[in-house]
Amino acid sequence: MLFFTTVVACWLGMNNSIRDLVQDRRGYIRDRLAGLAPASYLLAKWLVYGLVGAVQLLLFLCLVRSLVPLVLPESLKEDFFDRSFLGWWGTLWLVYLGGLGLAFIISTLVASEEAAVAWLPILILPQILFSAMATGCTPLKHSDPRLFRPIIVTIRHPWTAAEDQQNEQESRQLSGMAVAVDAASLFLVCRAGVLILESPQVSGYGRVLWLGDLCHLLILNLGAVLTLWFVFRWRESYWPALVGY
């Protein structure tokens, strides 16, 4: 449930904005020639879509919190309502912004709205396919060689699983595929988002292990913003010729 609310947040960010920059290209060129600053243009886009996403996620989370408990077993309801609504919403919003950044980058690069929409499944599928949910690894603990591990565990044990003090003292070697997928998932906002929501407890680590994943998510969002800026400034120099200026 936590994982798929994260995927929905990412998909909303992508779906809301992936057509925007490419369909607004002619208008941008006209305003740019009239003196519009690129930074102001992009900031306005971020603010508008960020506000839209905040409202969408608020409504979505209210529905989840009110309807999901109707089908949950009694044993899971306490854990479900134990999570902070504000923290859950804030995490989903950060994931949404990550999806927003990826969609803006694609919308800057492609030549048409059709091409932009065609990129949507390409962008969202890795967020799902590199997860423990899609690969059937969910019964494993966070200290096991699963595909989504807390970032601090991945950094300290890149080739092995974290030590499990209850069962064995020696760390276990990860398979080559597990290491490759774990490394690839470092670039996915859904990995960081779902780990913040799950707040896993790993033997030998403190209770605020999720702070590392919060920093990871913020760094991914910052990387998306910087990439968008450089890609946008690079591509905009070619747009006047494309629209007849």
Helices and strands as residue ranges (DSSP letters): H 2-17, H 20-23, H 25-33, H 38-67, G 68-70, H 74-81, H 85-109, H 113-118, H 120-129, H 132-135, H 151-156, H 176-184, G 185-187, H 189-198, H 210-236, H 239-242
